[in-house]
Amino acid sequence: MKYRAYRLHFRGALHIGSNRPGFEHTEEIIHSDTLFSALMNAWNLLDPQRVERMMPPEKLSITHLPFRVSSAFPFVGKRFFFPKPYGRIWQESEDSPPDFMKLQKKVKYIEKSVLEFILNGKKEKYDPNANQSIPEYYDPISPLENSPAEKFDVPRLMVDRNNQGQSIFYFTRMVFRPDSGLFFITEWEDDSLCNAFEAALRLLGDMGIGGDRSVGHGLFTPELVPNFELKTPDNPTHRYVLSLIHPAPNDDVNVLKNSGYNLIERKGWAWSGHGISLRRKAVRMLMEGSILHEPGFMGDIIKVLDTKDTDWALEHPLYRYGMTFSIPFNKGDQE
């Protein structure tokens, strides 16, 4: 199946906040809700009428959009790494050393060719040399010798505005190695919007994404991956998830039976533009890598903060993107 994929080549450091308190941690990927919100902010600067038509402010739940986006995952050169599926993906052997299982559990991302093999109902024969140097990344053809990005802790000074007391905290940021970065995939119902979408993506690259944008963090140059394709099965039994999902009101929760998934809580603060910070409603979402029984969830975009709930401090409501980006998956002999 063909999709449109984009590489993000970061020009400097990147910090993506997490649910943990403080700044001593950064996410390794950009979740789909963060990526979508950033894209919509940039698109709104270019064409606010279009954004309002796609996301009517009066709706509590939006279930239709002319495109969908995945989360952004690591790439190294022409190699793309995807989240390890929540399922039995390794061939089992009674004579496997105990260390094999420990190394298998450390794997977070698998290379595209391995994923395509697994998508079509096969189990991967585990090669311990494939992630011996970098346990989180599995690539049996060309194992990584270095992680795509290196993390640095930068000391910062915090001054109390009341008594001028000073304390040091640490700010964690990632710096990607040459020809490495993050990539994401899009799927379209209306290709006529692709040019406008890519214009918003280029603008976002110049604005930056994540924390500390005021000092140049999060700037990137987008690149369309030519002829990107995933070999997916024609007779899928499940769906492999590449985004965070917030089930829509009409989604059937019975899909979770005979499925493999994990949950994450998404919450945080929003800047009103009027000098105050506002807390957004927390929501629980299914994580990337989940394997949902066919037909899976459609997902929705849920309103997490309304203007009337903030004494009109906000000029528009805030939404959390939770629409499903999933691809066909056949469990086959993985049952």
N, C-alpha and C positions, 0 to 999 in steps of 0.2 A: 504494500500500500504506500502511496506517495503522500508526503507531507511537505510543508515548508519549514525548514529548520534554519536557525540563526545562531552563529557564533558571536559571543560577546568578548572582544579583546580589551581587557582592562588596561588603562593607561597608567594606573597607579594602584594604591592600596584600596581595599574593599572591607567594609564592616557591615554585616547584616545582623541586626539585633535578634535576640532570642527571648524566650519566656523567662530566662534566668535573670535575677536582679543584677544590676550593675552592668559594666561594659567589658568585663573580663572574659567574654566569650563571644564568638562570632559564628554564625551558621556557615557551613561549608557550601550550601546551595542557596538559591533564591527560590523560596516557595512560590507557588503560582499566585496566591493571593497578594503577596508583596509585589511581584512582577506586574500583575494586572493593574493594581492600584497606581503604581508608578507610571505605567503606560497611559492610563486614563487621565492622570494629571497632566501629562505632556500633551496628549491629544486634545484635552480641553482648552489648552492655550492656543491651539491651532484652529479648532473647529468646535466651539462649545455647543452649537445647535445639534451637531451630529451626536455628541456624547449624551446630550439630554434625551435625544430620541432613542438611543440605545438603552439608556438607563433612566426611565421616567422617575422623578423624585417621589411621586405619590405611591409607588409600589413598595410593598414590604418584602416581596420575593420575586426575583426576575429569573425566569426559566428559559428564556430564549435570547440568543445573541448570534450575530452573523459569523462569529469566529470563536475559537477556544484556544487557550494557551496551556502548555504544560509548565511544570516547574523547570528551573534552569539547573542543569547538571554539569559535571566536569567534562572537559575534552582535553586531549593532548594531541596536537597535530591533527591528523585525520581520524583519530580514534575517539569514539564517543562512549562514555560510561553511563550506565543506567542503574537505578536502584535495584538491589537484589530482591527478587520477588519473595513475598511471604508464602513460601511453599517448599515442598521437597524437590530441590533442583539437582541434588548430587546423587550419583550412583552409589548405592550402599554395598559395602563389602565387609565381611566378617574379619578379614585379616588386615584391615586398615589400622595403622598405628593410632593411638589416642591423640597424638599431636595433630593428625589430619582434621579431626572434628573441631579442635580448638582453632585451627587456622580457618576452617570453613565458617565458623561463627563470627570471625573478625571481618569477613568480607562484607562491605557495604555497597560496592559498585561493581558491576560486571560489564565487560566490553561488549559492544554491539553485536558481534558475530556470535558470542556465547548466548546473548539474549535471544537472538533469532533462532538458535538451536533449541532453546528451552521453550520458546513460544509455540513451537510446533510439536510439543508433547514429548520431548526427549529429556533424559536426565544427563547432566554433564558429568563426565569422568574427571574427578578432581585431580588437578596437578599441583602438588604443594610448591613447586618452583614458580608458579604463576603469581603468587602473592607473598613470596618469602621476604622480599625487601620492603614492600609497602603492603601490609596485611589488608588494608581496606579496599584495595583495587585488584581485581582479578582479570588478568589477560594472559591466557596460555600461549598465545602466538608471540607476543613481544612484551614480556613482563616489565612493569615500570621499575626504574631504579630510584626515582625520586617522586615525591608527591607533586601533583600539579601546582599546588600553592604552598607557601610557607607562611606560618603565623608568627607575628611579632607582638610582644607586649610593650606598649609605649607608656611611660609614666606621665601622668597629668597632675596638675596642681588644682585643687578645689578650694576656693576662698568663701567662707561663710559671710553672707551679705549683712548679717546682724552684728557679729562681733569680730569680723575680719580674721577669724580662726582659719588656719590652713591645714589641709590634709592631702595626702597623695593617693591617687587611685590609678589603676592601670586600664588602658584602652587596647583591646586586641584587634588587630587588623590582619588581613591576608594580602600577600603579594604573589601574583601568579608568575610562574616561570615562563620563559620565552615560548611562544606558540602554544600557550595553554590558556584556559579560561573557562567560561561556562557557556552552555548552549541550551536553547529551548526550541520546542516544536509548536507549530500552529496548524490548525485544521479549519477550513473555510467553507461556509455555505455560499458566500457572495464574494467572488474574487475581485469584484470592482473596488472593494475597500482596501485591497492590499497596498496600493501606493500610499494611501492616507495613513495606513497602519505603519508602514515603513518610515514615513516622514516623522511620525510621532516617536518611533523607536530611535531614529537618528537624533531628534531633539532631546530625548531622554538621555542618550549617551553623552550629550554636551551638558546636561543638567546634573547627571549623576544619580545613582541609586544607593540606598542604604544610609548609614550614618556618616557624619563629618563631611558632608558635601561642601560645606563652606570653605574647607581647606583642600579641596580637590579630590577627596575620596569618591570612589564609585563611578568615575568617568570611564566611558568605554566607547569603542568603535564597533558597530554591528556589521556583520557580514552574512549575507545570504549563502547558505551551503548549497552548491549546485547539485541538482539531481539526487537529493536526499531521499532514501527509500528504506522501508523496513519490510522484511520478509515475514508476513504474518500468515497464519493458517486460514484456509477457506472454510473450515468447519469448526469454529471455536466453541468451546464449552464454557469459557470464562472470559473475563476482561482484566487486562493488566493495566494498572492505574499509574499515570504519570503526573498527577496533580493532586492537590488537596481537594477533598470532596465534602460539601455540606449537602446531605440528602434533601431533595425538594419535598414539599408537602405531599406530592402524589407518588413519590418513590416507594416501592414495596420493600420493607425492611426484611422480608423473608429471603431476599437476595443474599443476606449475610450468612444464611445456612450454607454449609459446604463451601465456605469462603475463607481466605486467609487475609487478615488485615491488622492494622494497628491504628490507634487513635492519638491525636494531638490536640491540645487546647490552644486556641489562638485568641489573644487578647492584646491590650496595649492602650496607649494614649494617643490622642489626636490634638494637633495645634489648631486652635480656633481662628487664629488671625487677629484676635482682639485681646491678646495678652494673657489668655488663660489656656490651660491644658484640660482636655476632657477625656474621660475614660470611656472606651468603647466596650460594648457588650461582648463578653467572652463566649466563644462558640467552640464546640468539639467537632473535629473533622477527621475523616479517614485519611491516612497518610499515603504518600507515594510508595509504590511497590506492592500495594494491596492487590490481591487476586479475588475478584468478585464473580460470583456465579452469574452466567449469562441471564438476562441482558444487562446486569449491573445497574448503577444509578445514573440518572441524568444530572442530578445536582442542581444547585441554584446559586444566585447571588443574593445574599441575605442582608437586610438593613440592620446595622449594628448601632447606629446613633442617628436619631432624628433631630431636626432643627428645633422642633417644639419642646423637646426634652432638655434643651440647653439654654432655654430662655432666648432663643433665636441668636445665640452667639455664633452659630454656624450659618453659613450662607447656603449650604446644601446638605442633604443627609449623607451619611457615610455608609458604604456597603463593604461586605466581605465577599470576595470572589470564591465560590465553592462549586463551580460547574465542573463536570467530569471531563477530563481528557484521558481516554483509555483506548487501548488497542486490543485486537483479538488475541486470545490465548487459549490453547488447547492443552488440557492437563495430560491427556494421553496416558502413558505409563507412569505418570507421577502420582496417580491415585494411591 
